Amino acid sequence: MTSHTVPVDPFDLVIFGGTGDLALRKLLPALFRRFCDGQIPAGARILGVARDERSDAAYRELVSDALARASVDTLKPRVAEFLELIGYRTLDASRGEGWDAFAAELAAADATRVRVFYLSTSPSLFVDICERLRAAGLNDTRSRVVIEKPIGRDLPSARAINDAVGHVFEEGQIFRIDHYLGKETVQNLLALRFANALFEPLWNSAHIDHVQITVAETVGLEKRASYYDGAGALRDMVQNHLLQLLCMVAMEPPATLQADAVRDEKLKVLRALKPVDAANANASTVRGQYRAGAANGQAVAGYLDELGRNDSRTETFVALKAEVGNWRWGGVPFYLRTGKRLAERVSEIVVSFRQVPHSIFNGAGGPIAPNKLVLRLQPDEGVKLWLMIKEPGPGGLRLKRVALDMSFAEEFGVHQPEAYERLLMDVVRGNATLFMRRDEVEAAWTWIDPILAAWAAGNEAPKAYTAGSWGPSAAVALIERDGRTWHEDAH
């Protein structure tokens, strides 16, 4: 058995919000795939928890339907076996009934068994659930708690949540999950930088011109209207996903791959970000809101129409220019953009190297394009390195830009684990490397809050963009003012 399929000891995993979208669409299919890969032993228990009354059999049917929708046809013979691990318990975080019996059931297991509590709920319930777990004596050293973003909506609220959860669990028991950090390509960024002598000597302002990070979605609000309209793209995506990706690109080499060694270096990046506030927000940020257009060949409504209101100023698109004020990255801009109803669903990191200092190829096929390293997170995870080469054939020397292209699926020929598959098993194993520490979350909010304040003070409406485009024209101007352009090559 290869190392990545080494099973863990039997454990209990409790999913609060077990009937919700995240649990059924992501968490349970991820656990099923890990079970089929031999990582989850038959003695493990996976319990869904929610407020409504439901039997084990009814919940297993719900889970079975979710697995069928998750395209696991080739694994169908294992579904019945997996469902034997599944149970359901009715609990309400606002009421005390049932918690003692629930605690007694978990306590009856082997005293060394790891217990994972996954809070797949509204953040407003995080504190109540943790307090119930404490009152029931379920916060001992073998327990771990997983909390999803958003962790607050600003620095004070994030601190309040961290304080309350930290009152119940030790920091080492708290796993703040950002599923982007579980993506194969993000971890391959570490391998590319620190396992290859080719890149790390060039990974600085002397050789890199700029970095682009794009997380683009084609979907609109889906079922998240009430949450999203109170959050917006800056809180929903930039404060966590995009800043975490920026940290992975920009951090110094950690001494080891131990969790705190990696997270210490990411924290240094967040603290080195130059402020974006009322003095420079207009020049460094763009926010937009989509109008009616087309997505995937179908006409789609605008944000306000989907919302059923005409007065929301919530941004569905953000582009911004960030700078890391340290010796490695001084003068290198990081351009970030994210949005809904954009032209393509794509998440990628583009590291654009500097132009050659002098071209000896005048008239040989046009200008020399700078080298680019493109790390694709989704879809079709992989790595491209764009180079200039001679076009084959006689008749003179003609240069052409081509990509050395590695698709993980094609190269390794196996199912690439989704982020939640890796992260859930990391929680069971107690490996916090790919999770956010409290000080990281608060450092990110420290940088984001002045942007939100500048936008509120400016009182300008988000710039309109047509659904199916790449966002408002001001986002193009943001990068082109610096003589650069967004990377939108055919993939």
N, C-alpha and C positions, 0 to 999 in steps of 0.2 A: 504494500500500500504506500503510495507516494505521500510526501510530507503534508501536502495540502488537503489530503483526505483523512488525516489522522483523526479518529473520533475523540470526542470529549467524554468525560464521565456523565452519568445521568444528571439532569438538571431540571428545574422548574422554570418555565418562562410564562409570565402572566402578562397578557396584553389588555390593559385598560383601554376601552374604546374598541373592543374586539369585534364589534359589528360594523365599524366605520370603514370608510373608503380606503384609508392607508393600510389598515390591517388586512382587508380582503384583497386589495389590489397588489400590495407590495410585500408585506411582512409574511403572511402565511404562504404565498407561493415561494418566497425566498427560503423559508424554513423547509418547505417540501423538497426543494431542489437539494438543499444540504443533507436532508434525510436520505434522498436517493443516492447521493454521492458518498454515503457511509459515514458522515460526520456526526449525525445525531443518533444516539443509541435508542434502542427500543424502550428502555426504562425511563426516558425523558417524559415530562408532562408539559403540554402547552395548553394554557387555560385562557379562553377569551372571557372578558368581564365587561358587562354593560348594565344599564339600569333596568332594561326590560326583562320580563320573565321569559325563559326559554330553556328547553331541555337540552341535554347533551346531544341527543339524536338530531334535534332541529338545528343546532349549531353546526354539527358535522355536515348536515346537508347544505347549509349555507356555505361552509368552507369548500365542500366538494364542487359546488357551482362556481365558486371563485377560482378554484384550480383549473376548472374546465375553460374558463375565460382567459386564463393566463398562458395559454398555448403550451401546455405540458403534455401533449398527446402521446409522445413517445414514452412518457413515464406513467401512463394511466394504470398499468398493472400494479403500481406501488401505492395508489391512492388509498385503497381500503386499509392497507397496513399503516399508512401515515395517520389516517383518521383515528386509529386506536389510541394515539397519543393525545388527541384533542378532547377537551372538555369545556364546559361553560358554567360560569357562576354569575348570579345576579347580585350586584352591589351598587349602592348609591353613595357617592363621595359626600353628599350633604346629610346623610342619615347614618346612624350607627348600627342598624340592623344587619345581621349576617356577617359582620367583620370578625367576630370572635370565632365563629364556626370556620370561616375561611382561614384564619390564622392557625387554628387547630389542625386543619387538613394539611396545610403546608408544613407545620411543625412535626407532623407524624412521619415525614420522610427522614431518610438518613441525615444525621446531624451535620455531615460534611457537604451535603448537596447544595450547589450554587442556586440561588434564587434571583431571577431577573424580573424586574417590574418595568415594563415598557409603557410609558404614558403617551399613548396614541390618542390624545384627547385635546380639547381646547386648552390653551395655556392657563385659562382662568381656573382650571381644576387641578393644576399641578400641586399647589400648596395644600389644598384640601385632601387630595389623595395621599400625599406624603404624611400629613398629620394623622390620617387614619392608619397608615402603615405603622407609624411610630406608636400610636395608642395600642395597636394590636401586637406590638413586640416584633414586628417584621422588618426592623431596620438593623438587625445584628450584622456582624462582620461578613457573613456569607451572602448578604443581600446586595444587589446592585440596582440602580434605577437609571432608566434611559429617558431623557427628555428631548422632545423635538423642538425645532424652531417654530415660531419665533420665541426667543427668550427675552420677553419684554418688547416694548415699542420705543424705548429710549433708555438712556443710561439709568435714571432713577428706578424705572420699573424693572429693568434687568437686575439691578442690585437687589431689589426687593424679592424677586423670585429666587435669586441665588442665595440670599440670606435665609429665606424660608426653607428651601430644599436643603441647604447646608446645615440648618438646625437639626434636621432629621438624619441626614446621611453625611458621612465624611467625604471630603473632596475626591478621594480615591475610589469611592463607590458611585460617583455621579458621572454618567456618560452622556455628554451633550452631543447629539448626533447631527452631522451634516453629511448627507448621503453622497455629496459630490466628492468627499475625501475618500470614499470607498471605491471610486471608479478606477478601473485598471490603468487608464492612461495617466491619472494623477500620480499614482504610485510609480509608474514607469518614468515620470519626470525625475523622481529621485534616482532611479537606476541610470537614466541617461546622463544626469549631471555627475553623479558621484561614483559610477562604476566604469566610466569611459574617460580616458585622458583627452579625448578629442574636444569635449565641450567645456569642462570646468575652467580651463585657463582662459577661455573666451567669454566667460559668463560675467561680463562687467561692462561698464560704460565705455571702455576703450574700444570694444568690438560690437556691442549691441546698440542699435539706433533707437528702438522702441519696442514695446510689448503691447499686444492687443489681447484682450480676454472678452469673448463673446458668449453669451448664453441667450439664444434666441428660441422663442416658442411660436408655434403657429396657432395654438389654442387661445381661446378667450377666457372668460370667467369660469366656465364649467359650473361646478357646484360650490364655488368658493366666494360668491358675490359679497356676502356680508363681511367675511374676514378680509377679503382683498381690498374692498373700498375703504376699510379703516387702516389699511397698511400701505399699499402702493408698492411699486417695484423697488424703490430704494430700501425699504425695510424688508420686503419679502425676499429679495434676491441679492442685492449688493452687500448689505451688512453681514451676510453670512457666506453664501456660496462664492460670490466673486472675490470678496476680500480674502477668503481662505485660499482660493486659487492663486491670487496675487502673492500671498505669503509663501506658497509652495515654490513659486518661480523665484522669488526674491531672497529667500532666507539664506543665511550663511550655512556652510556645512556643519551639521551637528556632530558632536564628538562620537555619538553612537546613535543607533536607531531606537534607543529606549524612549518611552513616551515623553518624559519630561525634557529630555535633551532636544527632541524635535520641536516640542511646543515652546520651549524657551526661545528657540530661533525664530519661530513664527511671531511670537510676541514682540520681539525686537523690531520686526518689520512693521507691525501695526503701530508701534510707538514712534517709528521713524517717518511715518507718512506726514508730509507737509500739510498743514491745515487748509481746508477749503471752507470758507465762511463768507460772511456778508461782503468782505472786501474783494473776493475773487470768484464767488459762486457763478455769477453771470458769465464769466469768461471760461470757467472750467467745467460747467455742467449744462446738460440739456435734459429737459423732461418733456415727455409727450403723452398723448392719449389717442387711441385709435378711433377712427371713424369707420363707417360702413365701407366694405370692400369685398375682397375675395380671398378665400383660404382653401387650399387643396381643391381648386376648381369649382368651389361653391360660393355663392354670394353669402356674406355674413354681415350681421348687424354691427353697429358701432358700440363702443363701451357704454355710453349713456343709454342707448336703447336696450342693451342687455341688462343693465342695472335697473331700468324702469324709472330713471330720474333724469333731470336735465341740469342739475346744479353741482355735480361732483367735480372736484379738481384733483382727484386722485390720479397720479401718474401711472401709466401702464408701460412706459418706456423710460429708460435712463441711459444717458451716455455721459461719461465724465473722464476728465484727465487727472490722474493721480501721479504724485512724485514721491519717491522714497529718498529721504534726505540723509544719505550716508555715502561713504567713499565708494562702495561698489556701484551704486546706482545714481550718483549725482548727475543730473542733466538728462536722464533717460525717462521719458514719459511712459506711463502705463495708461493705455486707453481702455476703458471698460464700457461695455454696453450690454443691456438686457432689455427684453420687452416681450409683450404678448402680441399675437396676430402679426408676426413678422413674416418675411418672405419664405423662410426655411427654418425647420427645426434643426438647430445645430448648436453644440457647445464646443468651443475650441480655444486653445491658447496659441498665439502666433508670436514667435520670437523673431524679430526682424533684425538681421545683422547690418552693420554699416557697409556702405558702398566701398568697392576697392578704391584705394587712394589715387590710382592712375590707370587708365585703360590704354592698352597697346593695340586694341582691336578696333580702331576707328573704321567705320564703314563695313564691319563684319556682322551684319545682321541686327543692327540697331543697338540701343544702349544696353549696358550690362545691368540686369536686374539684381538687386541685393539678394543674398541668400536668406532663406526663411526656414525656420523649424516650426512645423505646425503639428500640434498635438490635439487629435480629435477625441473628445470625450463621448460625444454621442451625435448622431447614430454612427454605427460602424467604427468602433474604437480603433485607433491606429496612429501612426506617426508618419509624417512626410517631411523630407528635407529637400527644399527647392535649391537646385544648383544650375549653373551655366555650363553647357557642354558644347562640343563641336557637333554640328549636324552632319550625319554620315553622307559620304559621296564626294565625287571630284568637283572641280570648278571653283575652288577657292575655299576659304575658311569662313564658315557661317556659324554663328553662335545661336543656341536655342536654350530656353529655360525649361527644365524638366524636373520631375520629382522622383526621388527615391521613396517609394511608397510601401509601407508595411501595414497591412491590415492584420489585426490580431486574430480575427476569425480564420483568415486564409493561412496565416503563418503557423498557427498552433492547431487548427483543425478541430477544436473542441468548443463546447459551450463556454463562453466567457461569463463567469459569475457576475450577477448584478451586484450593485453596491451594497444593498441590504443583506445579501447572502454573506458577504465578508464581514460586514460590521456587526451583524447579530452574533456571529460566532466569535468575533473579537471580544464582545461584551462577556460572553460565557467564559472565555479564556482569561478575562481580566486584562486584556491588552488595550490600553487607552491611547495608543499612538495616533490613531486617526479620528480622535474625538477632541472637542474643544474644551480647554480648561477655562475656569471662571475668569481669570484675568484676560484671556484672549477675547472672550465675549464682551467684557466691559471696555477693553481697549478699542474694539471695533465700534461700539456705540459712541465712545468719546470722539472718534473721528467723524461719525455719521451725523450726530446731533447738530453740529453747527451748519451742516448743509440743509437739514430740515428747517432749522431756524431761519436761515437766509431765504429759503423759498417762501416760508410763511410771511416773513417781513416784506418780501417783494410783492406778494399778493398778485402774481401773474398766473394766468391760467396755463396749463400744459399746452404745448404746441401740438396741433392736430397732425395726424398722419393717417394715410389710407391703409386699412387692413390689407395685408399681403405685400406691403412694401418693407423697406429696411428702416422705417422710422422717419421722423421729421427731418427736413432738409438741414435744419440747424445742427444735427448730429454729424452730417457730412462736413459742414463748415467747421465744426469743432476740431476735426483732425486735419482738414485741408489747410487751415490757417497756418499750420506748422509744416506745410509742404509734404504731408503724408496722406495716405488714403486707407480706407477700411479694406481688409482682406476679404474678398468675396469671390475667390476663384471657384470654378466648377470643381465639384468634389468627385 
